[in-house]
Amino acid sequence: MVHTYEVFVDIKEFESLTSNSFHQGTTRYEINAESKQLADSMAFDKARSEHPKGTEYDIRVTRLLK
């Protein structure tokens, strides 16, 4: 059975490979998945595709919406 999960992903992006300056933000997703673990990996894939320069991704599945 597919459920809708609310997932937050904290993303850290460094400005360049030699810089210590970075941008940090949080993105919210609603992911349709069969399990919490699958929602976690789907959110990671989506965050990586939207933020390819990201170096750290902290994923939190916070609640079941449907």
GUMITI-578979 format. One record per residue (C-alpha): residue in three letters; x, y, z; residue number from 1. Coordinates in steps of 0.05 Angstrom, whole numbers, plus 5000, padded with zeros to 4 digits. Layout:
<kollums>
ALA X Y Z NUM
...
</kollums>
This chain:
<kollums>
MET 5000 5000 5000 1
VAL 5027 5068 4981 2
HIS 5029 5124 5032 3
THR 5049 5197 5028 4
TYR 5106 5217 5074 5
GLU 5130 5286 5093 6
VAL 5206 5288 5086 7
PHE 5254 5344 5103 8
VAL 5324 5345 5073 9
ASP 5378 5391 5101 10
ILE 5428 5405 5046 11
LYS 5498 5435 5052 12
GLU 5530 5462 4988 13
PHE 5601 5488 4986 14
GLU 5615 5546 4939 15
SER 5677 5512 4909 16
LEU 5723 5453 4922 17
THR 5776 5498 4954 18
SER 5729 5542 4994 19
ASN 5705 5535 5065 20
SER 5643 5578 5050 21
PHE 5578 5540 5043 22
HIS 5503 5549 5037 23
GLN 5456 5509 5079 24
GLY 5382 5501 5071 25
THR 5323 5454 5081 26
THR 5276 5427 5028 27
ARG 5209 5395 5042 28
TYR 5182 5338 4999 29
GLU 5118 5298 4998 30
ILE 5139 5229 4976 31
ASN 5092 5173 4956 32
ALA 5123 5107 4976 33
GLU 5107 5038 5004 34
SER 5152 5046 5065 35
LYS 5189 5097 5107 36
GLN 5256 5069 5082 37
LEU 5235 5076 5010 38
ALA 5212 5148 5022 39
ASP 5280 5163 5053 40
SER 5318 5138 4992 41
MET 5270 5171 4942 42
ALA 5278 5238 4978 43
PHE 5354 5230 4976 44
ASP 5352 5217 4901 45
LYS 5307 5277 4889 46
ALA 5350 5323 4932 47
ARG 5413 5301 4895 48
SER 5382 5314 4828 49
GLU 5357 5384 4849 50
HIS 5422 5402 4886 51
PRO 5479 5366 4850 52
LYS 5532 5408 4884 53
GLY 5508 5385 4953 54
THR 5560 5351 4996 55
GLU 5517 5333 5057 56
TYR 5445 5311 5058 57
ASP 5409 5299 5124 58
ILE 5342 5265 5110 59
ARG 5285 5263 5161 60
VAL 5219 5228 5147 61
THR 5176 5267 5196 62
ARG 5105 5241 5188 63
LEU 5055 5201 5150 64
LEU 5007 5247 5112 65
LYS 4961 5196 5079 66
</kollums>
